[in-house]
Structures are given as structure tokens and as C-alpha cells.
Amino acid sequence: MPTRRHAPGAKGVNQVLFCGALCFNARLMFQPLSVFIGLRYVRSRQHKFFVSLITWVSLAGVSLGVAALIVILSVMNGFEGELRERLLSLNAQAHVIATGVAASDGDSHLRERLAQLPGVVGVAPYMELTALAVRQPEMLPVLLRGIDPTLEAAVADVAPLLVAGNISALHPGSNAIILGRDIADQLGVQLGDKVTLLVPMASANGTPEPRLREFSVGGVFQAGLEDHDNTLILADLADVRAFAPLAQGASGLRLRFSDALEVDQFMPAVRAAVGPGYTVSDWTQENASYFRAIRIEKTMMALILLLIVGVAAFNIVAMLVMVVNDKRTDIAILRTFGTSPRSIMQAFMTQGLAIGWFGVAAGVALGVLLARNVGSIVPVLERLLHFQFLDAQVYYITAIPSELHLHDVAWISGAAFTLTLLSTIYPALRAARTPPADALRYE
């Protein structure tokens, strides 16, 4: 029995005419046919409500995911920079430590040699001892650091951190100390009060012979870092050497470079200049655990927040699959006009990429705007919510810092672009494989 053929109705004719006009307009606009069709589908208002809803949800998901990633990583960069500044506020960027006998001022030749190296902007001698700070009834373990006040400002400027006293209180024979604020609070001392320092030592035959000396408080500093405020005491280098000349501790030179972040480039020249009898270390080695923890946290936060973009990408897949099912007739007519499966595939990939990339662009703009204005936005939120994010009684840092890095924005955008591109492949392949005869059978 012969198969009855149905003549195309008004709807089919209109679709054919629409497709022909579409191809003609595309060529007039000098656009590839696939790009023209994909962008037209993006602008079309004939989608079903559910498809349009998923489209907007996908776009919002990509935007929020990208913006959240940029803001969170910028804030973590800000905390990392704040930590780095506080670590280096009283610490040198590199140490040249004498092995064996404690170094003395006879190291002036080595200081001059190091000061002439490229990138070195400051060199100062120092000596560090483990001691006990005693003021009845309290006894605290501390790190006693002897410094040369005239050279110390070249490697670590103490003056801006002082909350009481003056660096000029330290001079040979003064027996004055500058201690961290937490130490002063725990010992209950103020300017001019006396504190006894005890340094454990041993005689030649191994008999314990601790050394004690009374020092006066000449200043109090607050670096905003527990390792400094809780344990560090500064004194004149000559007083420390006279107090415990044979004590076991670190002694040598402290260095500062023109760029703390490029310390790896300067250290080979320093190691070549010091020669034997010294060990060399820099701040990245001494504080590696801090920055390793921050790096791990940043990596985990990036992976977690990328899941938001991933969910949005799955929504793009679902939306495009429904669009492909809705446009089966259009696909079939385009195929009958000679459009290749590759062009059909590119058309739906263009639609998905246009939605995804617009979401990425909106997310980048929103994220950059928020990251650059975190300092202004957080106080407003605190007033509205009646909640302080960083309580001054708990945290040293009371304001949320933010550092926007362009390479973070670049890789976040690239990752989001890649996810949106991958989300378009399956629906586009499905559209390209649509058989024209099956799609037009009941038209």
C-alpha cells in the first residue's frame, strides 16, 4: 500500500520561508550561518517558560560562581599579604647565622661585602637567646634578641610598632628592653619597671650555671602577630653579649632586600658571598608552614567554589537539550536546505557559549567590583547585620583585606569558559545527529 504524503501546511511553509530568509540575512551580515542561528536562538522569546527559567538560572549560577571565586581568592590574598607584612615587621628577610662561636663586630667585612650585593638594601648584626622573663609571680619563656639600634631600621623598622617608649632607650650599657605587648600585659609591667631575665647556661664541665640580670622596660611594641607579641624581647646587642657571652643561641647578620617576594633570586649571591662558617636561610623557608597552609586553603576553596560553576554548566546542558528537542523541525528544515551537521552543531554550541560567556563576563565584572571595594562593603554589612566579622578582642586583624590579582581573574575566567564550552558539546552533537525525515514526518 503506497505511503500517503502530507503536503506541508502553513506552519511548514512559514518555517521554510523563515529559514531561507535566515540564511539570506546571515550572508548579508557577513556572519557564519551557525553563529547567526545560535545568536538568534539566544535572543528568541519563543522558548518555553521552563527553558527560559533554566537559562536565567544557568547564567546567574555562572556569574555568582565566578564572582564568589574572585572575591574569596582576593580576600585570601589580602590575608596572605597582611600575614607577610606582620611576619616581616620585626623579622629580617634573610639570616646569615654564624656556626660555632658567636659572631662579633669583627664581621664588619662580611657586612660590607653583603651590602654591596645586588638587591640588598640593609644588613644588621643580631644575637638571639632563649630566656625566661621573671617578675613575681609570673615566669614566661621568651626570645631575647640583641640588635644594633643604629642599623636595625635598615632591616626591620621597630619604631612604627611601638605603643610606648622609644627605640632610643636601647644603647650600650642601658640594660633596657623593648618587649611585646602581650608579655607586658602578662607580667604586669609598664615603662620604667624592672624585669629579670634568666638565660640557662652550662659551665665547661656541664654544670648548669644560669645567668640572671635585671633589665628596665624602655618600650612596648605591638606587631599584631602572636609569635612576636607573646615571645619577643629586644635589647641592645652589646648588652646581650655582655650578659651571656657563652650562651647557646643564634648569632650573625640579618638582611633586607629590595623585593621580599623575589628573595629566591638574591639568595644564591648571598650564599656565594658568605663562604664557610655560616648557614643562610630566608623568610620563605622559616615561615613555610604558614604559607603552605594558606596555599592549601586557597586551593580547596577554589575547587569548592568551582562546583557552583559546574552546577551552572549542567543547567546549560539541560537547557540546550530541551532547546534541541523544541527545535527539531527547524533543524530538519536547515538540513534539507543543505546545512551540514557541523554547522548545526556549531549553532547550538554558539547558543550555549553565548549564555555561559555572558555569565562569566558578568561574574568577572561583579567579582572585580566587590573585591576592589571589600573595605567599604564590609562595614555597611556589619551595621546592617549588627555583627562584627573580625572582633578586635579576638583577632589581630580587624578589617578584611583584599588584594586583586589579575592572574587569578584570568585563570578563573579560563576555567569557567572551559566548563561552559564542555557543557555545549553533548547537546550540540545530539542536534547534529537529528534525522531530517523523522523530524518532518508529522509536519
C-alpha positions as CSV (number, residue, x, y, z in Angstrom):
1,M,0.0,0.0,0.0
2,P,1.6,3.3,-1.1
3,T,2.5,5.7,1.7
4,R,0.4,8.8,1.7
5,R,2.3,12.0,1.6
6,H,1.0,15.1,3.5
7,A,1.5,18.5,1.9
8,P,3.2,20.9,4.2
9,G,0.8,23.2,5.9
10,A,1.0,26.9,6.6
11,K,3.3,26.3,9.6
12,G,5.8,24.2,7.5
13,V,5.8,26.8,4.7
14,N,6.4,29.6,7.2
15,Q,9.3,27.7,8.7
16,V,10.8,27.1,5.3
17,L,10.5,30.8,4.3
18,F,11.8,31.8,7.7
19,C,14.9,29.6,7.2
20,G,15.5,30.9,3.7
21,A,15.3,34.5,5.0
22,L,17.6,33.5,7.9
23,C,20.3,32.2,5.5
24,F,20.0,35.3,3.3
25,N,20.2,37.7,6.2
26,A,23.2,35.8,7.6
27,R,25.1,36.2,4.4
28,L,24.2,39.8,4.2
29,M,25.6,40.4,7.7
30,F,28.8,38.6,6.8
31,Q,28.4,36.2,9.7
32,P,28.8,32.4,9.6
33,L,25.4,30.8,9.4
34,S,25.9,28.8,12.6
35,V,26.8,31.9,14.6
36,F,23.8,33.8,13.2
37,I,21.4,31.0,14.1
38,G,22.9,30.5,17.6
39,L,22.7,34.2,18.5
40,R,19.2,34.3,17.1
41,Y,18.1,31.5,19.3
42,V,19.7,33.3,22.3
43,R,17.6,36.4,21.5
44,S,14.4,34.4,20.8
45,R,11.4,34.9,23.1
46,Q,9.6,31.9,21.8
47,H,11.2,29.4,24.3
48,K,9.0,27.7,26.8
49,F,8.9,29.3,30.2
50,F,10.8,26.4,31.8
51,V,13.6,26.6,29.2
52,S,13.9,30.4,29.8
53,L,13.9,29.8,33.6
54,I,16.8,27.3,33.3
55,T,18.6,29.7,31.0
56,W,18.5,32.5,33.5
57,V,19.4,30.2,36.4
58,S,22.4,28.9,34.5
59,L,23.5,32.5,33.7
60,A,23.1,33.5,37.3
61,G,24.9,30.4,38.6
62,V,27.9,31.0,36.4
63,S,28.0,34.7,37.3
64,L,27.7,34.1,41.1
65,G,30.3,31.3,41.0
66,V,32.9,33.4,39.1
67,A,32.2,36.4,41.3
68,A,32.5,34.4,44.5
69,L,35.8,32.8,43.4
70,I,37.3,36.2,42.6
71,V,36.2,37.8,45.9
72,I,37.2,34.9,48.1
73,L,40.6,34.5,46.5
74,S,41.2,38.3,46.7
75,V,40.4,38.2,50.4
76,M,42.7,35.3,51.0
77,N,45.4,37.1,49.0
78,G,44.8,40.1,51.3
79,F,45.2,37.9,54.4
80,E,48.3,36.4,53.0
81,G,49.8,39.8,52.3
82,E,48.8,41.0,55.8
83,L,50.5,38.0,57.3
84,R,53.6,38.5,55.3
85,E,53.8,42.2,56.3
86,R,53.4,41.3,60.0
87,L,55.9,38.5,59.8
88,L,58.5,40.8,58.3
89,S,57.7,43.7,60.5
90,L,60.2,42.6,63.1
91,N,61.9,39.7,61.2
92,A,64.6,40.1,58.5
93,Q,64.0,38.7,55.1
94,A,67.2,36.6,55.4
95,H,69.6,35.4,58.1
96,V,73.3,34.7,57.9
97,I,73.9,32.6,61.0
98,A,77.4,32.0,62.4
99,T,78.1,28.4,63.3
100,G,80.2,27.6,66.4
101,V,81.4,30.7,68.2
102,A,79.1,33.7,68.3
103,A,79.7,36.4,65.8
104,S,81.1,39.8,66.9
105,D,81.6,43.1,65.3
106,G,84.6,41.7,63.5
107,D,82.0,40.7,60.9
108,S,82.1,44.2,59.5
109,H,84.0,43.0,56.4
110,L,81.2,40.5,55.8
111,R,78.6,43.2,56.3
112,E,80.3,45.4,53.8
113,R,80.6,42.6,51.3
114,L,76.9,41.7,51.6
115,A,75.7,45.3,51.5
116,Q,77.3,45.6,48.0
117,L,75.3,42.6,46.6
118,P,72.6,43.4,44.1
119,G,69.2,43.7,45.7
120,V,70.5,44.0,49.3
121,V,69.3,47.2,50.9
122,G,70.1,46.6,54.6
123,V,72.5,44.4,56.7
124,A,72.5,44.4,60.6
125,P,74.1,42.2,63.2
126,Y,71.9,40.3,65.8
127,M,72.0,37.7,68.5
128,E,69.1,35.6,69.8
129,L,68.9,33.7,73.1
130,T,66.2,31.6,74.7
131,A,65.4,33.1,78.1
132,L,62.9,33.3,80.9
133,A,61.3,36.7,81.9
134,V,60.7,36.7,85.6
135,R,58.5,39.1,87.6
136,Q,56.9,37.6,90.6
137,P,54.7,35.6,90.5
138,E,54.9,35.3,86.7
139,M,57.6,33.5,84.6
140,L,57.4,33.4,80.8
141,P,59.6,31.8,78.2
142,V,60.8,34.5,75.8
143,L,63.2,35.0,72.9
144,L,65.8,37.7,73.7
145,R,67.1,39.4,70.6
146,G,70.1,41.7,70.7
147,I,70.1,44.3,68.0
148,D,72.1,47.4,66.9
149,P,69.6,50.2,67.1
150,T,71.6,52.3,64.6
151,L,71.5,49.6,61.9
152,E,68.2,47.8,62.8
153,A,66.0,50.2,60.9
154,A,67.6,49.1,57.6
155,V,66.3,45.5,58.1
156,A,63.2,45.8,60.3
157,D,61.8,49.1,61.5
158,V,60.6,48.8,65.1
159,A,59.6,52.4,65.6
160,P,56.1,52.3,63.9
161,L,55.1,49.3,66.1
162,L,55.9,51.0,69.4
163,V,52.9,51.7,71.6
164,A,55.0,53.1,74.4
165,G,58.6,54.2,74.8
166,N,61.2,54.8,72.2
167,I,63.9,52.9,70.3
168,S,66.5,55.3,71.6
169,A,66.1,53.7,75.0
170,L,68.4,50.9,73.7
171,H,72.0,51.8,73.8
172,P,75.1,50.0,75.2
173,G,75.1,49.8,78.9
174,S,71.5,50.9,79.3
175,N,70.2,47.4,80.2
176,A,66.9,48.4,78.7
177,I,64.5,46.2,76.8
178,I,61.6,46.6,74.5
179,L,59.0,43.8,74.8
180,G,55.8,42.7,73.2
181,R,52.5,44.0,74.5
182,D,51.2,40.5,75.4
183,I,54.4,39.9,77.5
184,A,53.9,43.3,79.2
185,D,50.3,42.5,80.0
186,Q,51.1,39.1,81.4
187,L,53.9,40.4,83.5
188,G,52.0,43.5,84.5
189,V,54.8,45.9,83.7
190,Q,55.0,49.4,82.3
191,L,57.7,51.8,81.2
192,G,60.5,52.0,83.7
193,D,59.5,48.8,85.5
194,K,62.1,46.1,86.2
195,V,62.1,42.6,84.6
196,T,64.6,39.9,85.5
197,L,65.9,37.8,82.6
198,L,67.3,34.3,83.1
199,V,69.4,32.6,80.5
200,P,70.2,28.9,81.0
201,M,73.9,28.2,80.6
202,A,76.4,25.4,81.5
203,S,80.0,25.5,82.6
204,A,82.8,23.7,80.8
205,N,82.2,20.6,82.8
206,G,78.5,20.6,82.1
207,T,77.3,22.1,85.4
208,P,74.2,24.3,85.0
209,E,75.1,28.0,85.6
210,P,72.2,30.2,84.7
211,R,72.8,33.9,84.3
212,L,70.4,36.5,85.6
213,R,70.2,40.2,85.0
214,E,67.7,42.9,85.8
215,F,66.5,45.0,82.8
216,S,64.3,48.0,82.7
217,V,61.3,48.4,80.4
218,G,62.2,51.0,77.8
219,G,59.4,50.4,75.3
220,V,56.4,48.2,74.4
221,F,55.6,47.2,70.8
222,Q,52.6,45.5,69.2
223,A,53.3,43.8,65.9
224,G,49.8,42.1,65.6
225,L,51.4,38.7,65.4
226,E,51.3,36.3,68.3
227,D,54.8,34.9,67.7
228,H,56.1,38.4,68.2
229,D,53.8,40.0,70.8
230,N,53.9,36.9,73.0
231,T,57.6,35.9,73.0
232,L,59.9,38.6,71.6
233,I,62.1,40.9,73.7
234,L,64.5,43.4,72.1
235,A,67.7,44.6,73.8
236,D,71.0,46.3,72.8
237,L,73.4,43.9,71.1
238,A,76.3,44.9,73.3
239,D,74.2,44.3,76.5
240,V,73.1,40.9,75.4
241,R,76.7,39.8,74.6
242,A,77.9,41.1,77.9
243,F,75.0,39.4,79.7
244,A,75.5,35.9,78.3
245,P,78.7,35.7,76.1
246,L,78.8,31.9,76.0
247,A,75.1,31.2,75.8
248,Q,73.9,28.9,73.1
249,G,71.9,30.7,70.5
250,A,71.7,32.2,67.0
251,S,74.2,34.9,66.1
252,G,75.0,36.5,62.8
253,L,73.6,39.0,60.3
254,R,70.1,40.0,59.2
255,L,69.4,41.1,55.6
256,R,66.7,43.0,53.8
257,F,66.2,43.0,50.0
258,S,64.6,45.4,47.6
259,D,61.7,43.0,47.0
260,A,60.7,40.4,49.6
261,L,58.8,38.4,47.0
262,E,61.9,38.0,44.8
263,V,64.2,36.7,47.7
264,D,64.9,33.5,45.8
265,Q,66.7,35.4,43.1
266,F,69.0,37.2,45.6
267,M,69.9,34.2,47.9
268,P,72.4,32.4,45.5
269,A,74.6,35.5,45.6
270,V,74.4,35.7,49.4
271,R,75.4,32.1,49.8
272,A,78.3,32.6,47.5
273,A,79.5,35.7,49.4
274,V,79.3,34.3,53.0
275,G,81.6,31.3,52.5
276,P,82.1,28.6,55.1
277,G,81.3,29.0,58.8
278,Y,77.8,30.4,58.1
279,T,74.4,29.0,57.3
280,V,71.9,31.0,55.3
281,S,68.1,31.0,55.4
282,D,65.4,33.3,54.2
283,W,61.9,34.1,55.4
284,T,60.1,31.8,52.9
285,Q,61.9,28.8,54.4
286,E,61.5,29.9,58.0
287,N,57.7,30.6,57.6
288,A,57.0,27.9,55.0
289,S,54.3,26.3,57.2
290,Y,52.2,29.5,57.3
291,F,52.1,30.0,53.6
292,R,51.7,26.3,52.8
293,A,48.6,26.3,54.9
294,I,47.2,29.3,53.1
295,R,48.0,27.8,49.7
296,I,46.2,24.6,50.6
297,E,43.2,26.6,51.8
298,K,43.1,28.7,48.6
299,T,43.2,25.5,46.5
300,M,40.4,23.9,48.4
301,M,38.2,27.0,48.3
302,A,38.8,27.3,44.6
303,L,37.8,23.7,44.0
304,I,34.7,24.1,46.2
305,L,33.5,27.3,44.5
306,L,34.2,25.9,41.1
307,L,31.4,23.4,41.8
308,I,29.0,26.3,41.6
309,V,30.1,27.0,38.1
310,G,30.0,23.2,37.4
311,V,26.3,23.0,38.5
312,A,25.5,26.0,36.3
313,A,27.2,24.2,33.4
314,F,25.0,21.2,34.0
315,N,22.0,23.5,33.8
316,I,23.3,24.8,30.5
317,V,23.3,21.1,29.3
318,A,19.7,20.6,30.4
319,M,18.6,23.8,28.8
320,L,20.3,23.1,25.5
321,V,18.9,19.5,25.4
322,M,15.3,21.0,25.8
323,V,16.0,23.6,23.1
324,V,17.3,20.9,20.7
325,N,14.0,18.9,21.3
326,D,12.0,22.0,20.7
327,K,13.8,22.9,17.5
328,R,13.8,19.5,15.8
329,T,11.7,20.9,13.0
330,D,14.0,23.9,12.4
331,I,17.0,21.6,12.4
332,A,15.4,19.3,9.8
333,I,14.5,22.2,7.5
334,L,18.0,23.6,7.8
335,R,19.4,20.2,6.9
336,T,17.1,20.0,3.8
337,F,18.5,23.3,2.7
338,G,21.9,21.7,2.7
339,T,23.2,22.8,6.1
340,S,25.9,20.4,7.3
341,P,25.7,18.6,10.6
342,R,28.8,20.5,11.6
343,S,27.1,23.9,11.2
344,I,24.1,22.6,13.2
345,M,26.5,21.6,16.0
346,Q,28.2,25.0,15.9
347,A,24.9,26.8,16.1
348,F,23.9,25.2,19.3
349,M,27.4,25.5,20.7
350,T,27.2,29.2,19.9
351,Q,24.0,29.5,21.8
352,G,25.4,27.7,24.9
353,L,28.7,29.7,24.8
354,A,26.8,33.0,24.4
355,I,24.9,32.3,27.6
356,G,27.8,30.9,29.5
357,W,30.3,33.5,28.5
358,F,27.9,36.3,29.2
359,G,27.5,34.9,32.7
360,V,31.3,34.7,33.0
361,A,31.7,38.3,31.9
362,A,29.0,39.5,34.3
363,G,30.6,37.4,37.1
364,V,34.1,38.9,36.4
365,A,32.7,42.4,36.5
366,L,30.8,41.8,39.7
367,G,33.7,40.0,41.3
368,V,36.2,42.7,40.5
369,L,33.9,45.4,41.7
370,L,33.3,43.6,45.0
371,A,36.9,42.7,45.5
372,R,38.1,46.3,45.0
373,N,35.6,47.6,47.5
374,V,35.5,45.0,50.2
375,G,36.8,47.5,52.7
376,S,33.8,49.7,52.1
377,I,31.2,47.0,51.8
378,V,32.0,45.0,55.0
379,P,31.4,48.0,57.4
380,V,28.0,48.5,55.8
381,L,27.1,44.8,56.2
382,E,28.3,44.9,59.8
383,R,26.0,47.9,60.6
384,L,23.0,46.2,58.8
385,L,23.5,42.8,60.4
386,H,24.7,44.2,63.8
387,F,27.6,41.7,63.7
388,Q,31.3,42.2,63.6
389,F,33.1,39.8,61.3
390,L,36.5,40.3,63.0
391,D,36.2,41.1,66.6
392,A,39.1,43.2,67.9
393,Q,39.1,41.3,71.2
394,V,39.7,38.0,69.3
395,Y,41.6,38.9,66.1
396,Y,44.7,41.0,65.5
397,I,43.3,42.0,62.1
398,T,40.0,43.9,62.5
399,A,39.4,44.8,58.8
400,I,39.0,42.4,55.9
401,P,41.9,43.0,53.5
402,S,41.7,42.3,49.7
403,E,44.3,42.0,47.0
404,L,43.0,41.5,43.5
405,H,45.5,39.6,41.3
406,L,45.0,39.7,37.5
407,H,46.3,36.1,37.1
408,D,43.6,34.9,39.5
409,V,40.9,36.6,37.4
410,A,42.5,35.1,34.2
411,W,42.5,31.5,35.4
412,I,39.0,31.8,36.9
413,S,37.7,33.1,33.7
414,G,39.5,30.5,31.7
415,A,38.2,27.7,33.9
416,A,34.6,29.0,33.7
417,F,34.9,29.4,29.9
418,T,36.2,25.8,29.6
419,L,33.3,24.4,31.7
420,T,30.7,26.2,29.6
421,L,32.4,25.0,26.4
422,L,32.3,21.4,27.6
423,S,28.7,21.7,28.6
424,T,27.6,22.5,25.0
425,I,29.2,19.5,23.3
426,Y,26.6,16.8,24.1
427,P,23.5,18.9,23.2
428,A,25.2,20.1,20.0
429,L,26.1,16.6,19.0
430,R,22.6,15.5,19.6
431,A,21.3,18.3,17.4
432,A,23.7,17.4,14.6
433,R,22.5,13.8,14.6
434,T,18.8,14.6,14.3
435,P,17.4,12.8,11.3
436,P,15.5,15.3,9.0
437,A,13.0,12.7,7.8
438,D,12.0,11.7,11.3
439,A,11.7,15.3,12.5
440,L,9.4,16.3,9.5
441,R,7.3,13.1,9.4
442,Y,4.3,14.6,11.1
443,E,4.6,18.2,9.9
